Amino acid sequence: MSTEGKTEKDLRIKSKVYTESDVKAPNRAMLRAVGLTDESFTKPQIGIASTWAEVTPCNIHLNDLALEAKAGAREAGGVPLQFNTITVSDGISMGTQGMRYSLPSRDLIADSIETVVGAENLDGLVAIGACDKNIPGCAIAIANAEVPAVFVYGGTIAPGQHRGRDIDLVSVFEGVGKLNAGEIDEKELNQIECNACPGAGACGGMYTANTMASAMEALGLSLPGSASNPAESKEKAEDVKAAGEAVYKLLEKGIYPKDIMTEKAFENAITVVMALGGSTNAILHLLAIAHAAEVDLTIDDFNRIQEKVPHLADLKPSGRYVMQDLYKAGGVQGVMKMLHREGYLHGDCMTVTGKTVAENLEEVDDLVEGQDVIMPFDNPKRADGPLIVLKGNLSPTGAVAKVSGVKVARHVGPARVFDNEKEASDAVLANEINEGDVLVIRYVGPKGGPGMPEMLSISSLLVGKGLGEKVALLTDGRFSGGTHGLVVGHISPEAQSGGPIAFLKEGDMVTIDSTKKEISCEVSEEEMDRRRSEWEAPPLYRKGVLGKYAHNVTCSSEGAVTDYLTK
């Protein structure tokens, strides 16, 4: 849209409230009470939404960043209006009943931001998030609100230090397993705990927050550098301010989320996630964001891209480095430049800069010479991507595994079946799970949990006890981005919906084959049908947020969305 000859008032793209009509005087009167003036009503109003909260270090600094975004939007010519939404901490709720609220919080965040933008007729949006569900929640809101918008990542935490090495939150979870195995004592665990999280920012490895921030930058919803700039850095303050300015420019140019969130853009996001060795949660969240953007992305698209994109990043949880190291090595933009040069990215995708991916990358330096965070194409960590979708008679619509750093490509063993995480964890701590077993935790999917809780605690226990690749862990729940080892999650259909995992019995032989991308059990169709006929679904949870979620959420292979419309 050309802006030549247009006044600031003409740049108001969406608002139906502020007109010359005296009928709208009450609306203006209320906004005068919060500081707006006659001049304000001639300018676009830009929402500044953040997930600031004191309940997690990931988000503790976001209110200060929101003020920077306000300044940027105001200096560009807009009227910034700040509001907040919720956040929860996966690290704090992990292993407790509180983890059931984690995934539903994604939809609560999305719905609340969309509600404010829609109800207040805001013309643009800066959404600031910094924890696992903040990021996809903000992205879903951007897709549904349909106003020019920029997402800003609050940034990664610095690594902690213990005995001369970098540690992080996952080090604490694994420390519990080492304590149980007798490798460390209580004093050592306490020292790990006290040093793991030194300040503000999201968990430092290529866990879910950093994975999704990288995906948002590759998708084109964030300014270049947003994913890599650490939480406590001047670069982070600068990129948040620049986001406020960028929204005004998007309004001027008439660039909307639908112009950015295209099928090619989602392929770029998946490509970057594969190259960086991102979290399994990326599959769930990108499916949900694509659903909101009305892009026809399916779980099978991940395998299609996985087969051709190498894993290049030596990042935790399976590698050596954290996100701050990638920042020093040249950041996500440096990786994208490398990928684009080799033909892995669609360079013609529009971004929130108003330029294409290719145009943005022309202004980016190559990765720092001599860095070893990102491997070269002729010596990748893995020749193909580390996130794979497995199917078979145990998961007809798809399960998800992360195989980076896992040396075991095939595991066959007897099922050890549990209907909740606590009983499974108790069995691990009591040394009742043996090498070669297949530990199954079911009825913890989107409906069954409800809320599809993550299993970082038990996977970390297995790693800490030296069983990370000797015991396979399967679930219709999720895994944290910090999980590593022989684990398969998102098994669908879930047990609550009558998926085959519901009919698995103790001792059934289970096969996981990452090369063939298969997950199956040695149970005949006839026997499976017999077990199905004798099965009755447990009653769905009915109370409060979790009750609403259980009755509305779709299958994990569809992104576990709550606004599904039958086609």
Secondary structure, 3 states (H helix, E strand, C coil): CCCCCCCHHHHCCCCCCCCCCHHHHHHHHHHHCCCCCCCHHHCCEEEEEECCCCCCCCCCCHHHHHHHHHHHHHHHCCEEEEEECCCCCHHHHCCCHHHHHHHHHHHHHHHHHHHHHHHCCCCEEEEEECCCCHHHHHHHHHHHHCCCEEEEECCECCCEEECCEEECHHHHHHHHHHHHCCCCCHHHHHHHHHHCCCCCCECCCCCHHHHHHHHHHHHCCCCCCCCCCCCCCHHHHHHHHHHHHHHHHHHHHCCCHHHHCCHHHHHHHHHHHHHHCCCCHHHHHHHHHHHHCCCCCCCHHHHHHHCCCCECECECCCCCECHHHHHHHCHHHHHHHHHHHCCCCCCCCECCCCCEHHHHHCCCCCCCCCCCCECCCCCCCECCCCEEEEEECCEEEEEEEECCCCCCCEEEEEEEEECCHHHHHHHHHCCCCCCCCEEEECCCCCCCCCCCCECHHHHHHHHHCCCCCCCEEEECCECCCCCCCCEEEEEECCHHHCCHHHHCCCCCEEEEECCCCEEEECCCHHHHHHHHHCCCCCCCCCCHHHHHHHHHCCCHHHCCCCCCCCC
